[in-house]
Amino acid sequence: MNFETGKFTEEGEDSLFRHFEPDTPEVMKINSLQGREYEYSDYLGTIEYSIARYFYEDDRKIKDEDAVSALKNIRKNCEKNISFFKRDLEKEIIENLIELLEGEPISQHEFKLMIDYVLEVIDNRAWMEDEQAYIKWAAYVMGLFTEEESEDYEKSIKKLAAKLGLSSKHADLMLLKGNEDDYFEFVENYGGDEGEELTEEALIDEVERKFLSLTDAEKVDFLLENGPDLYEFVGFYISELSERDEFEKIQELYRKLIEKYDDFIYLYVFMGGAYIEIDPALAKFYFEKALTSLDKLDDFSDSTKEVFRANILELIEKIN
């Protein structure tokens, strides 16, 4: 018996359930922790740090699916004693949460919402072509990686972003490196909901939605301001103008962007794509400009350049 808490804490015979506060009508109205992350940051951080630490220090072979399985088992059996759980990862998460709950108790409903939130965070990285996408990211943001490991991880994320046609700012968002302000500023300037808190994925979706709702003049101003940093939107707008057969506006946009930004490789590719059906010769000209600019870029690794080169040459081959 712990005489300070009055709880039975013999090794293996404590449980999360013993530390929960009663659920109240007010608490039961909470359906999600989205937008309430700050209130529960200690608990969310404890769960994610437990997973990241276990991966980094104990078992580098565990996968995201192992973390998901552990969290679901803990959620389902939170009333069971620690001795019920067989996996070390589960025990570590539970023990660390109990230590926190002893001083800052929450209700069972809040606990389950907390687990659901982390499960959603893991699922949001399922598209990243890596069975350890979440676990590696957690170890990175928790500062567990060495400097060399962090650099390698950042390179891998930037390479993935380039492969998927995402901008450097998207890559920074994936790394949580602090460039969210650029996105928030854009959403706020063009009618974002005051006080609304968005997840990384929702934030990007909101920026895209806001951009597509702008007038043509506003879109041009935005693209001239952000250019290569948010080049996806250049592609959105050129595609939109192409569908409307407004090729004069496409040429006007091209002239303005190329005056401001040298060797804008994505612009050349987007221009080639816009003309590949109606003017193959002009499309080939833009693709060849993209090839020329490719060798001048220092931001891309040699392997990334070769992937780009192969893709562009394939487009040119289709024209020939």
Secondary structure, 3 states (H helix, E strand, C coil): CECCCCECCCCCCCCCHHHCECCCHHHHCCCCCCCCCCCCHHHHHHHHHHHHHHHHHHCCCCCHHHHHHHHHHHHHCCCCCHHHCCCHHHHHHHHHHHHHHCCCCCEHHHHHHHHHHHHHHHHCCHHHCCCCHHHHHHHHHCCCCCHHHHHHHHHHHHHHHHHCCCCHHHHHHHHCCCCHHHHHHHHHHCCCCCCCCCCHHHHHHHHHHHHHCCCHHHHHHHHHHHHHHHHHHHHHHHHHHHHCCCHHHHHHHHHHHHHHCCCCHHHHHHHHHHHCCCCHHHHHHHHHHHHHHHCCCCCCCHHHHHHHHHHHHHHHHHHC
